Amino acid sequence: MSAIELRSGGTPAAYRPFPTALKFSLRNQTRNRLAAILLVAFVPIWYLLMIAMAGHKPLNFRMYATGRMLSVDGGHLSLISAGLNALSMIVGFTVFDAIRKTLRFDRRLVFAGYRQSTLIAAKTLATATIAAGVAAYAALVMLVFWRPGPAGWLAVLGGYTVIALTYGAFGLLLGVLVKGDLEGFFLIIMGGLFDTFLQNPLGNPLANKPILEYFPSFGPMQFAVSGSFAHTALWGHLALGLAWATAFALGGLIIFRIRTRSRTHPR
């Protein structure tokens, strides 16, 4: 056994701080009371408002991903869009706020000898855990208003999870990039609103235009709608959403590494 391993369990010493870092990352991202209230109360209220405004009018539209004409319940389609919209703001806001509050402390930890890779791994796993949990909650609440088949619900859950990961990573990027809270909140709220609203054919008659495929919510929306209404799994579009999440996360973690690096100078 090498000298860098623990004497008791054989775990490399470099990984010993990881459980503690993960615990604090999860705690920091779950301590935001406003985000918790938004999650518990805002999601069902938002669903209720969307279904009340959209009603149950039949909607015919051509799905961009497949080229097929679909006839769906406009209210049910709005529920999917409303869930994506709520997740983009709640998860993005939660992660952004947590990263902003702890960035200075993280820098001190690195100066004190904490490995950047440990902090990066902990923040990445914490963000993914929070995103998956919030997405599952939003998908379960949706069952109060609409109950698609098991395959359709899993498609919605998949789309919700990917959009939550995407905006969680976006919140991480903004948390280490922007200088003030106002800029971050504005970009998350306005970005989430424009991104998810434009994907809904009920509110946007141009929702099948090619330009929309360059938006982060395009892949999750297409996957959720196709799986729940057309019973077709568009895995490539789900992967497209994951690509957005990966790009945001990599950008944020690279900037985090730069901003927390230890600058040591010889005597």
Sequence and secondary structure as in RCSB ss.txt:
>XXXX:A:sequence
MSAIELRSGGTPAAYRPFPTALKFSLRNQTRNRLAAILLVAFVPIWYLLMIAMAGHKPLNFRMYATGRMLSVDGG
HLSLISAGLNALSMIVGFTVFDAIRKTLRFDRRLVFAGYRQSTLIAAKTLATATIAAGVAAYAALVMLVFWRPGP
AGWLAVLGGYTVIALTYGAFGLLLGVLVKGDLEGFFLIIMGGLFDTFLQNPLGNPLANKPILEYFPSFGPMQFAV
SGSFAHTALWGHLALGLAWATAFALGGLIIFRIRTRSRTHPR
>XXXX:A:secstr
  TTB TTT  BGGGTTHHHHHHHHHHHHH  HHHHHIIIIIHHHHHHHHHHHHTT EEEEE TTT  EEEEEHH
HHHHHHHHHHHHHHHHHHHHHHHHHHHHHHHHHHHHTT  HHHHHHHHHHHHHHHHHHHHHHHHHHHTTT    H
HHHHHHHHHHHHHHHHHHHHHHHHHHH SSHHHHHHHHHHHHHHHHHTT TTT TTTTSGGGGGSTTHHHHHHHH
IIIII    HHHHHHHHHHHHHHHHHHHHHHHHHT       
